[in-house]
Amino acid sequence: MVQLSLQTLLPIALCLSSFASAAPVDGLTKRAPKVLGLDFDVVKAPLNETLSSLVKRGTPNSPLINKSYYYITYLLLGSNKQKIGVDIDTGSSDLWVPNSQTSGTVKEYGYYDPSKSTTAKDIHKSFKINYGDKTSSTGEFYTDTVSLGDGSGKLSNFQFASISSTSVSQSGILGIGLNTLEANVVYNGDVPYNNFPLALKNAGYIDNAIYSLYLNTPDATGGSILFGGKDVAKIDGPLITLQHSGEYNRLDITVDSVTVAGNQITVSAPFNLDSGSTVSYFPTDSFNQIVDSLGGDTSNLFYKRPTVACSAATGNLSFTFHGITIDVPLSDIVLETGDGGCFINLFGTDEEAILGDNFLRRAYVIYNLENSEISLGKPKYTTASSIVSL
């Protein structure tokens, strides 16, 4: 996320049909009238490469903790369709990719060379973005063609940043949040441009800048994002629509309370539902109450997380919003250290609260950028599909 707190990633590797499909392709596919879909495959890193002090984007050798998930999608940039892997992030709003001058592992998934594209245009505007883990990226804005697989999502003259210097280690980032969170808007007061969801709308591929996120089960091999639609077969029960709360340029919603180990804890704070963060971050007071309820030990930390008896991984951490409760099994939160002990995979923060991957896997989420609201429901884990436009 941008320094208003930009966290880890959600990269994506695409498949042509359902998430059970085996043959990945590059690009969006048409799922229903005015709906474009991305399926993504789960890539797993060795466990010893996933533990870090903070689990944020840019932390060396630490894409994600626990099951070592990360996800990657490939965009095709320029007239010659340069294939570049990027992370998709609901908590930021710019697309940036490394270029030939960028050093480090960030070029592992490809890089952009505007000299090889006849449609590339340098718009002579600098770009800089800062991250919550103190990493940053700098470069120049370009416009060029972004080709997405079967042509159903081709964008001409799309604005993105070509990065010459970065301390981020994984890949470029595809931010799909509110365009008021674009880095140059936040830092320089620039007028927002049409980022990816808005560009899809303006090109007529979708009717509204709305997308739904379905991460599937913690052990699934894939999940999906639908731009302009939702999959009603993957929603268990009603959806509750919640109005934006907190800062104007972030699509946050308020968590009223959480219940754990029989204790109801009042939270009453806005949270960002961030696909780019593996771990959830609670306001410090609420976090301390959760740790105490689980019998955690903040004086004995495992990678800056409280340790706890493994028997605490029973029951749920239940999140109550206005009109709906989402249960997250404590087995998703209380994780093994690898030497017979366990730890609580949450953080406390005095900055922005975040619901990351370990919450989002237990929810079906629709991000409505048009009305600055989120619709939230319980997921139904199924291969069935019934997609409708929004």
N, C-alpha and C positions, 0 to 999 in steps of 0.2 A: 504494500500500500504506500501511498504517498505519506510523507512525514506526519501527516495527521494520524498516522500509524498504518504503514503499509506492511503487510505480513507475507507469509510464505506463499506458495503457489498452488495453482491447479493446472498442470499441463495435461494435454489430451492426445491420444493416438486414435485416429478415426477409423471407423468401420463403415461398410456400405449399407448394411441393413440393421438388424437388431443388435443389442449388445452381445448376444450369443454368437453373432457372426464371426467367422474366423479370418476373413480377408480384409485387412485394413486398406483404406484408400485415403487420399488427401482431399478433404473438403466436406462442405455441407451437402446434404441431400434433401430433396423435397419430400416431406412426410405427409402433408395434407395441403389443401389450398392455403397459401400464405403462411406456411410453416416450414422452416428449415431446421434440420436436426443434425446434431453431432453426437455420435457414439464415441466413447473413449475406452481404451484398454488400460488396465492397471499394469504398471511396470513396477517390479520390486527390486529394491537395493538390498545388499547384504546388511544384516542388522548392525554390524560394527561400523557401518558408514552412516548410520541414521541417528545416532545419539549425539546431542550437542547441548550446550548450555541454554540455548534459547529457541531452537527450532523455528527460525524465521528465514525468509528468503535471503539468500546470500551467505548464510552460515556455511563455511567450508565443510564439505563431506557430510552434509546432514539434510537430505531432502525432507524426510519425515521420520517421526519416531514410531515405535510399535511395529506395525505390520510392514513397514518400509514401503508404503505406497508412494508412487508419484505417477503423474499422467502427462502425456505430451500430445500436442496437436501440431500438424504441419500446415503452414500457409505457403502458398506459391506466389512469390512477389515478382513483379516486373513482367515485361513482354516475353522474357525467356523463362519465366516460371521458376525462379530460384527457390528451392525447397528449404524452408527454415522452420525448425521446431520452436514453439513458444509455449509458455505457461498461460493458462487462462485464469483471470483473477476478477472476481466480482467486487473486490475491495479497492480497485484502482480503475483508471479510465483511459489510459493511453496504450497504444501499441508501440513497442520499441524492439528493434532487432540489432544484433551486433553487425558491424561491417568488417571489411578486410583489415582495418587498422586495430581492431580490438584484440587485446591479448587475453590469454587464459582459457579456461575450460568452457566459458560461456559460448564459444563457437563450436562446441561439440555437435550441435544440432543444425549447423549451417550458418551462413552469414550472407549479408546483402552487399552486392556490388552494383551500384547504380550505373557504372560505366557500361555494364553489359545489358542494360535495359533501355530500349528506345523510348519508353514511356515515362522514364524517371525524370522528376523535376525537383531541383533543390529550391525551396521557397525562401531560403536565406533567413531562417529563424532558428535560434539556438534552443536546445532542449536540455533540461536537467531535472532529474527526479531523485529524491532522497527516500531512504527506507527506514523503517523502525529499528532495524539492527545496525544503523549507521552506515550501511553501504549506499552507493549512489551510482547513477549512470548519467553520462553527458554526451551530447552529440548534436545533430542538425535534423530539422524536419525536412521530409521529402513528401511528395505525392507520387503515387505510382499505382499500377494495377495490382489488386490482390485477387488472385484466382483461387477458387475453392472447388476443386474436384470436377463435378459434372457440369459446371457452368451455372448452376442454379443460384450461386451466391457470388458471382464475379462483381467486384467493385472497381470502378475506374476512378482515377484521381483521388485515391484514398490517402488521407494524411497519417503519417506515422514518423517515428524518429529513427534515424540511422545512428547507432551508437559507436563512438570511437574509443570511449573509455568507460569502464565499469568495474566495480568491485563485487558485482553479483557473479556467482559461480555457475549457476545451472544453465540458463538459456534466456532468450528474450521473453518479454511479457506481453500478453494480450489482455489489457484491462477493459472490462465491459460495464463499469459502474456509471453513475451519473456523470454527464460531461462537465458539470460544475466542479468535479474532483480532478479534472485534468491538471497536470503538474503546472503548466504555465498559467492556468487560471488561478490556482492556489498561491503560487509564488509571485507572479508578476501582474496579476489582475487582467490577463488577456481575455478576450472574448472567446467563449468555448467554440470548438469546432465539432463537426459531426463525427463522433467516435464510432466504433464498430456497430453497436445496436442501432444507432441513429442512421448510419449510412445504409444499413440493410433496409430500414424503413423508407428512407428517401429514394432508394433505388427501386422500391416497389415490391421487394421480395416478401416483406411482412407488413401487416397493417399498422402495428403498434410496436413501440420499443419496449417489448416485454419478452422475458425468457423464463423458462422453468428449468430447475436443476434437480436431477435424480441421481444420487451417487451410488445407489444400490447398497447391498449388504457389505459389512466390513471385509468379507472374504470373497466378494464378487470379482469377476474378471473384467467388468466394465460397467458403465452407466451412461447417462445421456443428458444433453442440454438441448432444449427445443427453443429456437428463436421464433417468437410469434405464436406460440401455442403451448398446450399442456397435454399430458397423456393421462386421461381419466382412469385408465386401467391400472395405473400405478399409484393411485391415491386411495387410501383406506379411510372412508368416511368423509366428513365435510371439510372444506377449506375455510379458514377464517382470515379475513382481510384486515390487516393492521396498518394504521397510518404511520408514516415516517415520524420519528422522534429524534431528538438530539440535534447535531449540527446540520445545517441546511444542505450541505453538499454531500452528505453521506446518507445512504438509505438504511438507517437504523430503525429498529423496533424495540419496544420496551419489554423486558422480562419483569413480570410482577414479582414472582417468587420462585424458589426452588425447594424441593423437598428431598431429603436424603436421610437414611437411617432413622426415620420417624420424626425428623425435625423439619419444620417448615421455616425457611429463611427468607425474610423479605429482602428483595433486591431493588425493585423499582428504579431500574436504570436502563438507558438505551444501549443496545448491542448491535454491532455490525455483523451480519451473516456473511462471513468472508470465506469463499472457496479457496483463497490463497493462504489460509492458516490451518496448520494441522491441529493445533491445540486451541482450546477455548481459554479466554482471559476474563476473569471476574474482577469487579471492584474489590479492593483489598479487604474491606470488612466482610463482604459476603464470602470471599475466598477463605478467609480465616475460619469462618463459621462452618463451611463445608469440611475443611480439614479437621476441625475439632470434632465434628459429628462422626467422621470416619475413624477417629482415633489416630490421625496422622501425626507425624513428628517433624516439625519444622527445624529442629536442631540437628537432624540427621538427614541430609539432603542427597538425592540421587540426580545428578545433572540439574541442580537448582530446584528440584521438585521434592516435596515432602515424601518421606518414606511412610509405609503403613503396613499393617498385617495383611497378608494375602487373603485372609478370610473376609476382608472388607469388600471384596469383589462380588457381593451378593446383593440382589435387589436393583433398584434404579436410582438415578439422579433425575428427578422429574422437574421439567421446566414448565411453569405456568405463565401463559400469556393471557391477554384479555379474550377469553372465550375458548381456549384450547390448551391442553397439556400434552407435552411431548416427553416420552420416557426414553432416557438413554441408559442402557444397562451399565451397571457399575463395572462390569467386565470390560467395557470399552474405555473406562477411566482409570481403573486400578490395574496397573500393568506390572509384569514381572521384570525384575532387574537383570535376571540371567544368572544370579548366584543364589537363588532360593528366596530372595526377598521381593517386595513389591513397592511401588511408588504411585503417587496420585498425579496423573498426567494432566494437570491444570496449572495455570499461573494466576497470581494476583497482580493487579495493575492499578496505578493511580492515573492512568491515561484512558484511552478508549477501550471499552469492553468489547470482546469479540466472541462470537460463536463460530468455531472453526470446524474442521473436518469431523472431529469426534462428536459433534452435535449434528452436523448436516447429513450424515449418513443415516440418521434416524428421523429425517423429515423430508417432505416434498415441499419445495420452495418455489414460488413464482415471484420474480422481481419485476415490478411494474415501474419502469422509468418514466412513463408518461404522467402518472399520478403520484409518484413518490410514495408508493405503498408496497407492502409485501403480503402475499397470501401464503398461508402456512397450513400444512396438513400432515397427517401421518402417511408414511409410504406403504405401498403394497409391493412386496418383493415378488415379481412375476415376470415371465417373458411375454405375457399378453400385452397388447398395445391397442389403444383407441385414442387417436390424436385428434384434437379439435383446435381450431385457430382462436386467437384471443384479440 
